[in-house]
Each structure stands twice: as C-alpha cells, then as structure tokens.
Amino acid sequence: MAVFYRRLPRMDYIRPDTVDEVLDILAKGEPGRYKVYAGGTDVIPKIKKRIMPPPRILVDLKGIKGMDYVEYDEKVGLRIGALASVRSVAESTVIKEKYPVLSQAARSIASIQIRNRATIAGNLCNAVPSADSAPALLAMDAELRCISKRGERAIRIDEFFKAPGRTALEPDEILQEICIPAMNEKTKGIYGKLSPRSRMDLAVVGVAVLGRSEDGFFKDIRIGLGAVAPKPIRALKAEELLAGSNICDETINDASMAAALDAKPIDDHRASAEYRRMMVEVLVRRGLKYILD
Amino acid sequence: MERKKIRFTINGRPCELEIKTWQTLLEVIREDLKLTGTKEGCGEGECGSCTVIMGGRTVNSCLVPAMEADGQEIMTIEGMSDGDKLHPIQEAFVGQSGTQCGYCTPGMIMSAKALLDENPDPSQEEIREGISGNLCRCTGYTKIFESISAAAQNMRLSQK
C-alpha cells in the first residue's frame, strides 16, 4: 500500500506562458526534475501518495493561452486542445451532435469538480487501462499530435498506450492536440460503462461501439475496450468479423464473443477476469444493437 | 523555491499572501486564512468535502496547488451568508434537516450553489448529478436532495 501523506512534498511551481517555454524546460533532459500537468486531478494525488516520485518543480500548463479549444470543421473533423477540460468536451454542442459517444464518455468521468479541472489529454497521458475517454477515441481513430523541441509528430491512438501508466510520449514531449476525423453522417456510437457506483467510479468494463448499417450490412464497425487489458485496446477480431457481414443475430453473437476473446482482463478487487470478459460480450452486443436501432 | 506571493479574491475580499509553493488551496484556505468551514476529507478528490468555487466553477481544493489561485476569484462556505443572514441554500439545509454530522455540508452547499447558479430549476436527476462528487455518510442523501429542491423553489419565488 502506498503511504498517503496528505501533504504535497516540498516543490517549486512554475506556470510558463508558451508551449516553447515548456519544451525548453523539458529539453534540458533532467528526468524527474520537472512534472508537467494540466488539470492535476491524477498527478496531484499520485504525488501526495508518493506513487510518483515528487518532482522538484511542478510545471502548470494552464498558463499557455489558446490551448483549451474544441474546434470542428466538416472536412478536417474535430480538434481538441490539450487544455480543454473534460467538462467543456462533455458539454460542447458540436461534440454532442457529431460525436455523441465522446460526449457520453466524457460525462461518465468522475464528478463535476474533477471534470471542471481534468482534461481529455491528461486522461490519455495518465494512461490507466480504465481511462473513460480512451475506448471512444480508439473507436474514432483519433490521432494525437505531440510536440517537442525536436519537432512535431502524430501518434495514432492505438499506438499511444504502451502499458499501465505508460505512453509513447518521450520525456521531452507533450501532447498538444487530439484530432478526430469527420464521421460519416449515419455513424452511430455508444459508450457502455460498468462500475459498482453509477457516478464517481472507475470503469470495471468500458466498451465503445461505433459504426453504421448500410443495406443490411455492418459498415465500419469499430470497438474500443477499456479496463479489460493492460491498456485500452480495439477489439480487432470482432471488427474483422463484422467487416462487410450481413446483419443477423448470429453475426452479432459471434462478434460479441470474439470481442470477449479480444479482451485480456485480469482479476482484481474490482472484478474477476471472467466477469469482465462476459460483460465485454454483453456490452458489445448491446452496442451493436444500438447501432442498428 | 520556498515562498511566493499570490493575489486573489476570496469571498469578495481582495487578499495578498505569501505561501509555500507546495501548499494546496485547501491548506491556504484553512491554515493561512483560517477559514475552517471548508473541510478536508479524503485529500484525493473523491469525497468533495473541500469543494470551493474558483472562477465560477467547483473544484476540489485539496487537488489545486495554491499557486494557481493567483488572480482568481474564490468562494468558500464563509462567503455564502450576508452577515448573519443565511443564504437561501443554507436556510433550506436548516429547514429540511439536510445536515447531520455536518462534515460534508459546506462542500454540498458549494456544489448546490454552482448547480443552482447555472440551472435555477433542476430536476431530481440533475440535483443528483450536481452533487455526485460530494459524499455524505449520514443522511442517505434524501434530505439533501429535498434541501436543494426547497432552496431552488424559494430562490425562484423570491426572484419573482
């Protein structure tokens, strides 16, 4: 058990005004000296509990102007700045209209107090397997624009998560923007989350199903799974099975079972691996039926 | 490192303080400003006892580095009443017995205020959602929902 000190350790605090300043700091290559944070709702408790080695200096990214945008363009799709709060994403009218599954996932995160502070970018960088925004963003093929002194690069979200708490971000790099392609107008999506409490709880299983039906066939079905593997994953076997398949109960059942096998859950105090696997099957089936509705 | 100066407004009063850079907003409110209405519960953002309103939005003050308060407007439970005259939400918590041990009450009231500021006529579901980040171990919540409903109604009536 981690010891919980309640107090933060002695550290300095800075609030740079520009991305360049942040990158300069990170480019110094002094691992452990700096810790960047946006909302702080994961970083601060981790430092208090000494799960994360206390940095010498906390670097507050919120001083950077104009990074909290949510912008939509019919051609480009959706762009979410790294400092956009979970609440602003959950309440954005354009996201509600064009990407309801993301809006739903954002609303399911913790409490209002947390959503006011936390960011979607931070939810991804924290990289817990149960991150609520991850299954939806995986299903939507989000691309993560990252920046460092060495330049910019885009990381596909399915290559971003490496292990519990670990991402593809280099120590000198920050996540700058989340890009989500424009969706076909007929695309529907739903995020199913199971947790013992209806609010303020981590997902025991999180399943995002996205896609559409066209002339009796499944089209572009994408399934993101959370809390059932060391990192958020796509249910690729299930997706493959559905690609171009005609719509019938048998396909839906086969795909749901395939998704359950795509999951690699563990037993822990929240739920058993067996239960998680069964619930993946149930939630994928529900998701597919919702798309057909 | 060590101490830095911050300026902010607390309960409508401008304030200038020298704080340790690693203090949380909660510590500054309770220990430096001696406003002990705001409570520390879990210290990790689960319970909502330390809820205050910063820049118009509720936050768990135990998770906010106090340095971030610089330039902000903050409201705590002490800022709710007008002298001896309680705020209608406080009146309703008294009237409807929305308080038992009282530890969660300041946080509850701050969340209720933020809710009613945005939505003067919330449904039962919206009230539940609005205080879902505040835990109460005594009341079973029913009396708290009733208090917030009553407060909303009284505030709407007095507006007319």
HADDOCK unambig.tbl for C-alpha pairs under 7 A between the chains (distance, minus, plus):
assign (segid A and resid 6 and name CA) (segid B and resid 43 and name CA) 6.01 0.50 0.50
assign (segid A and resid 8 and name CA) (segid B and resid 22 and name CA) 5.94 0.50 0.50
assign (segid A and resid 8 and name CA) (segid B and resid 23 and name CA) 6.82 0.50 0.50
assign (segid A and resid 9 and name CA) (segid B and resid 22 and name CA) 6.64 0.50 0.50
assign (segid A and resid 10 and name CA) (segid B and resid 22 and name CA) 5.60 0.50 0.50
assign (segid A and resid 11 and name CA) (segid B and resid 21 and name CA) 6.52 0.50 0.50
assign (segid A and resid 11 and name CA) (segid B and resid 22 and name CA) 5.45 0.50 0.50
assign (segid A and resid 12 and name CA) (segid B and resid 1 and name CA) 5.32 0.50 0.50
assign (segid A and resid 12 and name CA) (segid B and resid 21 and name CA) 5.41 0.50 0.50
assign (segid A and resid 12 and name CA) (segid B and resid 22 and name CA) 6.51 0.50 0.50
assign (segid A and resid 13 and name CA) (segid B and resid 21 and name CA) 5.86 0.50 0.50
assign (segid A and resid 40 and name CA) (segid B and resid 63 and name CA) 6.89 0.50 0.50
assign (segid A and resid 41 and name CA) (segid B and resid 63 and name CA) 6.32 0.50 0.50
assign (segid A and resid 44 and name CA) (segid B and resid 63 and name CA) 5.95 0.50 0.50
assign (segid A and resid 45 and name CA) (segid B and resid 44 and name CA) 5.30 0.50 0.50
assign (segid A and resid 111 and name CA) (segid B and resid 132 and name CA) 6.09 0.50 0.50
assign (segid A and resid 111 and name CA) (segid B and resid 133 and name CA) 4.58 0.50 0.50
assign (segid A and resid 112 and name CA) (segid B and resid 133 and name CA) 6.37 0.50 0.50
assign (segid A and resid 113 and name CA) (segid B and resid 58 and name CA) 5.21 0.50 0.50
assign (segid A and resid 113 and name CA) (segid B and resid 59 and name CA) 4.53 0.50 0.50
assign (segid A and resid 113 and name CA) (segid B and resid 60 and name CA) 5.95 0.50 0.50
assign (segid A and resid 113 and name CA) (segid B and resid 133 and name CA) 6.63 0.50 0.50
assign (segid A and resid 114 and name CA) (segid B and resid 59 and name CA) 6.81 0.50 0.50
assign (segid A and resid 116 and name CA) (segid B and resid 57 and name CA) 6.78 0.50 0.50
assign (segid A and resid 116 and name CA) (segid B and resid 59 and name CA) 6.82 0.50 0.50
assign (segid A and resid 199 and name CA) (segid B and resid 132 and name CA) 6.40 0.50 0.50
assign (segid A and resid 200 and name CA) (segid B and resid 132 and name CA) 6.86 0.50 0.50
assign (segid A and resid 200 and name CA) (segid B and resid 133 and name CA) 6.46 0.50 0.50
